[in-house]
């Protein structure tokens, strides 16, 4: 199993709690009539956010270690991927700060959450989606060889 396939699988797994978080917060703000039910959905949203953050940090560590080992300029697609990942990280931090520290901006946290959801799906789509499509879901190893690297290190085989 290559680093590209590992990162792609983890990215797809990250979409599961992200989609659940989108669903739960949508129900909490859009459908829940009882305050207790809305609070329960918000807790589920909060917990799914923790899962997404753990997977995002793991994927970030894998991507950064790969970039450090490759020692080359990133391709235009990789540059866009890096830009989107940084935007996701910044939006997430701002959303958490707005909810926990700066309550006067609470309404903007909903907009940040929507943008965060869209950017996360696009981020996974342009990386994992592309790799899994080109490599026929990890079966074609020429994609890995075409990257032109001989990397050594943890999970970089």
C-alpha atoms as a printed R data frame, in Angstrom:
    type eleno elety resid chain resno       x      y       z
1   ATOM     1    CA   UNK     A     1   0.000  0.000   0.000
2   ATOM     2    CA   UNK     A     2   1.475  3.314  -1.065
3   ATOM     3    CA   UNK     A     3   1.396  6.653   0.690
4   ATOM     4    CA   UNK     A     4  -0.976  7.988  -1.968
5   ATOM     5    CA   UNK     A     5  -3.469  5.200  -1.347
6   ATOM     6    CA   UNK     A     6  -3.206  5.558   2.439
7   ATOM     7    CA   UNK     A     7  -3.839  9.305   2.223
8   ATOM     8    CA   UNK     A     8  -6.739  8.791  -0.180
9   ATOM     9    CA   UNK     A     9  -8.428  6.235   2.065
10  ATOM    10    CA   UNK     A    10  -7.971  8.446   5.132
11  ATOM    11    CA   UNK     A    11  -9.360 11.436   3.227
12  ATOM    12    CA   UNK     A    12 -12.461  9.478   2.234
13  ATOM    13    CA   UNK     A    13 -12.838  8.307   5.830
14  ATOM    14    CA   UNK     A    14 -12.612 11.935   6.934
15  ATOM    15    CA   UNK     A    15 -15.667 12.712   4.801
16  ATOM    16    CA   UNK     A    16 -17.859 10.353   6.870
17  ATOM    17    CA   UNK     A    17 -17.764 12.330  10.148
18  ATOM    18    CA   UNK     A    18 -17.748 15.565   8.127
19  ATOM    19    CA   UNK     A    19 -20.974 14.575   6.357
20  ATOM    20    CA   UNK     A    20 -22.479 13.486   9.668
21  ATOM    21    CA   UNK     A    21 -21.518 16.833  11.194
22  ATOM    22    CA   UNK     A    22 -23.171 18.668   8.299
23  ATOM    23    CA   UNK     A    23 -26.315 16.616   8.769
24  ATOM    24    CA   UNK     A    24 -26.505 17.022  12.540
25  ATOM    25    CA   UNK     A    25 -26.008 20.786  12.549
26  ATOM    26    CA   UNK     A    26 -28.530 21.147   9.724
27  ATOM    27    CA   UNK     A    27 -31.083 19.231  11.772
28  ATOM    28    CA   UNK     A    28 -30.232 21.198  14.920
29  ATOM    29    CA   UNK     A    29 -30.787 24.566  13.244
30  ATOM    30    CA   UNK     A    30 -33.372 23.628  10.656
31  ATOM    31    CA   UNK     A    31 -35.673 20.909  11.942
32  ATOM    32    CA   UNK     A    32 -35.323 20.434  15.682
33  ATOM    33    CA   UNK     A    33 -38.235 22.046  17.464
34  ATOM    34    CA   UNK     A    34 -37.290 20.930  20.957
35  ATOM    35    CA   UNK     A    35 -34.302 22.644  22.593
36  ATOM    36    CA   UNK     A    36 -33.142 19.369  24.146
37  ATOM    37    CA   UNK     A    37 -33.127 17.622  20.766
38  ATOM    38    CA   UNK     A    38 -31.241 20.547  19.186
39  ATOM    39    CA   UNK     A    39 -28.646 20.430  21.976
40  ATOM    40    CA   UNK     A    40 -28.162 16.695  21.401
41  ATOM    41    CA   UNK     A    41 -27.585 17.253  17.678
42  ATOM    42    CA   UNK     A    42 -25.113 20.044  18.461
43  ATOM    43    CA   UNK     A    43 -23.184 17.618  20.714
44  ATOM    44    CA   UNK     A    44 -23.100 15.086  17.884
45  ATOM    45    CA   UNK     A    45 -21.838 17.831  15.568
46  ATOM    46    CA   UNK     A    46 -19.162 18.743  18.116
47  ATOM    47    CA   UNK     A    47 -18.014 15.109  18.461
48  ATOM    48    CA   UNK     A    48 -17.907 14.550  14.710
49  ATOM    49    CA   UNK     A    49 -15.781 17.699  14.473
50  ATOM    50    CA   UNK     A    50 -13.236 16.103  16.806
51  ATOM    51    CA   UNK     A    51 -13.050 13.068  14.500
52  ATOM    52    CA   UNK     A    52 -12.543 15.296  11.476
53  ATOM    53    CA   UNK     A    53  -9.792 17.264  13.235
54  ATOM    54    CA   UNK     A    54  -7.915 14.094  14.237
55  ATOM    55    CA   UNK     A    55  -8.048 12.745  10.682
56  ATOM    56    CA   UNK     A    56  -7.159 16.155   9.236
57  ATOM    57    CA   UNK     A    57  -4.091 16.424  11.486
58  ATOM    58    CA   UNK     A    58  -3.004 12.879  10.602
59  ATOM    59    CA   UNK     A    59  -3.398 13.603   6.898
60  ATOM    60    CA   UNK     A    60  -1.558 16.902   7.276
61  ATOM    61    CA   UNK     A    61   1.337 15.132   8.977
62  ATOM    62    CA   UNK     A    62   1.481 12.551   6.169
63  ATOM    63    CA   UNK     A    63   1.339 15.232   3.471
64  ATOM    64    CA   UNK     A    64   3.965 17.433   5.100
65  ATOM    65    CA   UNK     A    65   6.320 14.497   5.653
66  ATOM    66    CA   UNK     A    66   5.836 13.470   2.016
67  ATOM    67    CA   UNK     A    67   6.572 17.006   0.815
68  ATOM    68    CA   UNK     A    68   9.676 17.209   2.977
69  ATOM    69    CA   UNK     A    69  10.934 13.878   1.658
70  ATOM    70    CA   UNK     A    70  10.178 14.728  -1.995
71  ATOM    71    CA   UNK     A    71  12.130 18.021  -1.920
72  ATOM    72    CA   UNK     A    72  10.570 19.263  -5.154
73  ATOM    73    CA   UNK     A    73   8.303 22.098  -6.163
74  ATOM    74    CA   UNK     A    74   4.656 21.122  -5.846
75  ATOM    75    CA   UNK     A    75   2.614 20.750  -9.011
76  ATOM    76    CA   UNK     A    76  -0.158 23.280  -9.691
77  ATOM    77    CA   UNK     A    77  -2.757 20.770  -8.421
78  ATOM    78    CA   UNK     A    78  -0.694 20.154  -5.285
79  ATOM    79    CA   UNK     A    79  -0.345 23.913  -4.767
80  ATOM    80    CA   UNK     A    80  -4.115 24.303  -4.967
81  ATOM    81    CA   UNK     A    81  -4.451 21.379  -2.562
82  ATOM    82    CA   UNK     A    82  -2.087 23.076  -0.078
83  ATOM    83    CA   UNK     A    83  -3.972 26.373  -0.402
84  ATOM    84    CA   UNK     A    84  -7.323 24.659   0.247
85  ATOM    85    CA   UNK     A    85  -5.906 22.759   3.233
86  ATOM    86    CA   UNK     A    86  -4.628 25.986   4.751
87  ATOM    87    CA   UNK     A    87  -7.991 27.661   4.125
88  ATOM    88    CA   UNK     A    88  -9.791 24.753   5.820
89  ATOM    89    CA   UNK     A    89  -7.474 25.000   8.840
90  ATOM    90    CA   UNK     A    90  -7.911 28.772   9.165
91  ATOM    91    CA   UNK     A    91 -11.700 28.599   8.745
92  ATOM    92    CA   UNK     A    92 -11.931 25.860  11.347
93  ATOM    93    CA   UNK     A    93  -9.889 27.842  13.866
94  ATOM    94    CA   UNK     A    94 -11.961 30.974  13.222
95  ATOM    95    CA   UNK     A    95 -15.211 29.028  13.559
96  ATOM    96    CA   UNK     A    96 -14.164 27.564  16.906
97  ATOM    97    CA   UNK     A    97 -12.996 30.959  18.151
98  ATOM    98    CA   UNK     A    98 -16.258 32.599  17.090
99  ATOM    99    CA   UNK     A    99 -18.306 29.973  18.898
100 ATOM   100    CA   UNK     A   100 -16.248 29.800  22.092
101 ATOM   101    CA   UNK     A   101 -14.648 33.200  22.583
102 ATOM   102    CA   UNK     A   102 -16.316 35.789  20.381
103 ATOM   103    CA   UNK     A   103 -20.030 35.091  20.821
104 ATOM   104    CA   UNK     A   104 -21.040 38.323  19.067
105 ATOM   105    CA   UNK     A   105 -19.905 36.678  15.787
106 ATOM   106    CA   UNK     A   106 -21.903 33.478  16.364
107 ATOM   107    CA   UNK     A   107 -24.069 34.011  13.260
108 ATOM   108    CA   UNK     A   108 -20.974 34.122  11.058
109 ATOM   109    CA   UNK     A   109 -19.919 30.705  12.362
110 ATOM   110    CA   UNK     A   110 -22.767 29.188  10.352
111 ATOM   111    CA   UNK     A   111 -21.372 30.727   7.171
112 ATOM   112    CA   UNK     A   112 -17.885 29.525   8.061
113 ATOM   113    CA   UNK     A   113 -19.267 26.043   8.651
114 ATOM   114    CA   UNK     A   114 -20.875 25.990   5.215
115 ATOM   115    CA   UNK     A   115 -17.676 27.226   3.559
116 ATOM   116    CA   UNK     A   116 -15.680 24.694   5.582
117 ATOM   117    CA   UNK     A   117 -17.929 21.881   4.383
118 ATOM   118    CA   UNK     A   118 -17.628 22.877   0.733
119 ATOM   119    CA   UNK     A   119 -13.856 23.366   0.892
120 ATOM   120    CA   UNK     A   120 -13.367 20.014   2.633
121 ATOM   121    CA   UNK     A   121 -15.318 18.169  -0.058
122 ATOM   122    CA   UNK     A   122 -13.389 19.988  -2.812
123 ATOM   123    CA   UNK     A   123 -10.091 19.293  -1.035
124 ATOM   124    CA   UNK     A   124 -10.781 15.561  -0.874
125 ATOM   125    CA   UNK     A   125 -12.145 15.548  -4.419
126 ATOM   126    CA   UNK     A   126  -9.112 17.108  -6.068
127 ATOM   127    CA   UNK     A   127  -6.688 14.862  -4.218
128 ATOM   128    CA   UNK     A   128  -8.183 11.511  -3.239
129 ATOM   129    CA   UNK     A   129 -10.774 11.609  -6.003
130 ATOM   130    CA   UNK     A   130  -8.147 12.309  -8.637
131 ATOM   131    CA   UNK     A   131  -5.710  9.677  -7.379
132 ATOM   132    CA   UNK     A   132  -8.334  6.959  -6.999
133 ATOM   133    CA   UNK     A   133  -9.714  7.684 -10.471
134 ATOM   134    CA   UNK     A   134  -6.336  7.726 -12.218
135 ATOM   135    CA   UNK     A   135  -4.992  4.683 -10.361
136 ATOM   136    CA   UNK     A   136  -8.207  2.652 -10.714
137 ATOM   137    CA   UNK     A   137  -8.728  2.713  -6.930
138 ATOM   138    CA   UNK     A   138  -5.091  1.976  -6.138
139 ATOM   139    CA   UNK     A   139  -4.677 -0.969  -8.517
140 ATOM   140    CA   UNK     A   140  -2.480  0.824 -11.062
141 ATOM   141    CA   UNK     A   141   0.937  1.490  -9.520
142 ATOM   142    CA   UNK     A   142   2.310  3.481 -12.487
143 ATOM   143    CA   UNK     A   143   0.780  6.593 -10.938
144 ATOM   144    CA   UNK     A   144   3.111  6.132  -7.953
145 ATOM   145    CA   UNK     A   145   6.142  5.492 -10.136
146 ATOM   146    CA   UNK     A   146   5.407  8.519 -12.302
147 ATOM   147    CA   UNK     A   147   5.859 10.782  -9.305
148 ATOM   148    CA   UNK     A   148   9.572 10.084  -9.643
149 ATOM   149    CA   UNK     A   149  10.527  9.677  -6.026
150 ATOM   150    CA   UNK     A   150  12.581  7.290  -3.970
151 ATOM   151    CA   UNK     A   151  11.445  8.163  -0.516
152 ATOM   152    CA   UNK     A   152  12.413  6.669   2.794
153 ATOM   153    CA   UNK     A   153  10.685  7.178   6.088
154 ATOM   154    CA   UNK     A   154   7.590  6.264   8.061
155 ATOM   155    CA   UNK     A   155   4.744  5.193   5.779
156 ATOM   156    CA   UNK     A   156   6.639  6.347   2.687
157 ATOM   157    CA   UNK     A   157   7.069  3.031   0.887
